[in-house]
Amino acid sequence: MRYLFLYRSPTGPERQQFPPAAQRAGVLLVCDNLGPPTPGIRSLHRADIAAEPCAPTGVAIIDVRSLDEATEWANRFADDFDEIDLTVHPILES
């Protein structure tokens, strides 16, 4: 199952990277920084433009067997930061 990690961190490496073990294990699909927040569409019916004050600074997608395994990778990733706000979201299979 694939999981999306969204994270914010005022500290940490300039370019956040997943632990190299994730790449060797073949579970890491994507890991990138996001640009600064810009106005975006907030509604499907009407374009409400608003800046995201608490937008994530980075994103990662992993492919693992379970939420427990995703949680283990999230904890290993978070260890590289002094401060991080990280959320894990399952990606629903269609």
Phi, psi and omega per residue, in radians:
M1 nan 2.537 3.136
R2 -1.658 2.528 3.112
Y3 -2.276 2.454 3.094
L4 -1.770 2.227 3.028
F5 -1.866 2.181 2.991
L6 -1.972 2.312 -3.108
Y7 -2.451 2.660 3.048
R8 -2.226 2.394 3.079
S9 -2.693 2.181 3.050
P10 -1.378 -0.203 -3.124
T11 -2.195 3.103 3.063
G12 1.938 3.135 -3.119
P13 -1.052 2.627 3.117
E14 -1.007 -0.742 3.082
R15 -2.058 1.876 -3.136
Q16 -1.139 2.415 3.100
Q17 -2.347 2.519 3.036
F18 -1.217 2.731 3.071
P19 -0.962 2.425 -3.134
P20 -0.948 -0.474 3.125
A21 -1.067 -0.535 3.123
A22 -1.173 -0.647 3.093
Q23 -1.212 -0.747 3.131
R24 -1.129 -0.621 -3.136
A25 -1.330 -0.227 3.124
G26 1.356 0.312 -3.121
V27 -1.609 -0.365 -3.076
L28 -1.450 2.110 3.104
L29 -1.735 -0.715 -3.090
V30 -2.584 2.471 2.972
C31 -2.675 1.920 -3.094
D32 -2.559 2.737 2.987
N33 -1.414 2.693 3.052
L34 -1.838 2.630 3.082
G35 -1.257 3.038 3.126
P36 -1.102 2.632 -3.116
P37 -1.067 2.493 3.067
T38 -2.264 2.807 3.095
P39 -0.989 2.511 -3.119
G40 -2.528 3.019 3.136
I41 -1.371 2.269 -3.078
R42 -1.965 0.002 -3.083
S43 -2.591 2.539 3.088
L44 -1.350 -0.398 -3.067
H45 -1.663 -0.467 -3.092
R46 -2.587 2.470 -3.123
A47 -1.424 1.617 3.027
D48 -1.565 2.009 -3.083
I49 -1.631 2.204 3.109
A50 -2.723 2.500 3.066
A51 -1.330 2.583 3.091
E52 -1.582 1.839 -3.087
P53 -1.205 -0.444 -3.094
C54 -2.098 0.706 -3.084
A55 -1.186 2.576 3.094
P56 -1.138 2.694 3.087
T57 -1.719 -0.222 -3.134
G58 -2.761 2.915 -3.088
V59 -2.510 2.544 3.028
A60 -2.507 2.595 3.042
I61 -2.229 2.251 3.090
I62 -2.147 2.773 3.106
D63 -2.168 1.859 -3.074
V64 -2.332 3.073 -3.071
R65 -1.412 -0.472 -3.001
S66 -2.684 2.906 3.058
L67 -1.119 -0.622 3.095
D68 -1.037 -0.765 3.118
E69 -1.167 -0.682 3.087
A70 -1.083 -0.699 3.122
T71 -1.124 -0.698 3.088
E72 -1.053 -0.787 3.129
W73 -1.153 -0.664 3.114
A74 -1.074 -0.750 3.130
N75 -1.152 -0.697 3.109
R76 -1.129 -0.696 3.116
F77 -1.131 -0.783 -3.086
A78 -1.145 -0.426 -3.133
D79 -1.062 -0.381 -3.116
D80 -1.410 -0.022 -3.061
F81 -2.065 2.566 2.998
D82 -1.276 -0.663 -3.112
E83 -2.509 2.274 3.131
I84 -2.671 2.477 3.007
D85 -1.985 1.937 -3.024
L86 -2.203 2.264 3.062
T87 -2.083 2.532 -3.130
V88 -2.005 2.203 -3.136
H89 -2.166 2.244 3.026
P90 -1.205 2.486 3.048
I91 -1.680 2.066 -3.077
L92 -1.249 2.272 3.130
E93 -1.386 2.442 3.135
S94 -1.833 nan nan
